[in-house]
Amino acid sequence: MVNLAIRFNNDLLTEGMPDFFFYFGLGWNHIISMDASDHQLFILALASVYTFIDIKQVLILVTAFTIGHSLTLALSVMDIVRISGKWVEFLIPCTIFITALNNLIRIDKKGGSMKVNYYLALFFGLIHGMGFANALRIMLARDQSLGIGLLGFNVGLEAGQVIVVAVILILALFFLKYLKITRRDWTFFLSSGVFALSAKMAVERMPF
């Protein structure tokens, strides 16, 4: 980590902000684009038990996910840890349907699903980080700014996640307040849909 910090400082002096914004855009698109449905589904599963009243918990949740994927993203890009891309692509939807299933199992237990989701976000963030790394590793050639690249990508990714969460919470506000949908039904509807989609995705990506 010390070497990474030194390299980041050197990158910041030599490459400057253009590289940061380039990788920021990559991170942003990696969560906002239509091709990022698996990561969007995971955030949807995590956020389905929350409303705007729980904004503090949501921010903690997103931070936990960011910490998890940032760690393995850095380790994977630096070739310290590497897992077969086929297995990573299979494990990602597995993390989604496990999270959605947890929501359904604990749907009538007040606060229970939220607390468990903190740990799921952190642990499953490690797996999602490997998925991000497969897309980013090729971009970060040896003569490019590794530190700025990782920072920019993570900040862009985090910004995209916040936008996705904001959209989910706005929709929750509309359905719960104006259409009078119960919070339980809202969570059940979202989690059931995410569970079905991610289970299908996992079957399609089986590496064996």
Secondary structure, 3 states (H helix, E strand, C coil): CHHHHHHHHHHHHHCCHHHHHHHHHHHHHHHHCHHHHHHHHHHHHHHCCCCHHHHHHHHHHHHHHHHHHHHHHHHHHCCCCCCCHHHHHHHHHHHHHHHHHHHHHCCCCCCHHHHHHHHHHHHHHHHHHHHHHHHHCCCCCCCCCHHHHHHHHHHHHHHHHHHHHHHHHHHHHHHHHHCCCCHHHHHHHHHHHHHHHHHHHHHHCCCC
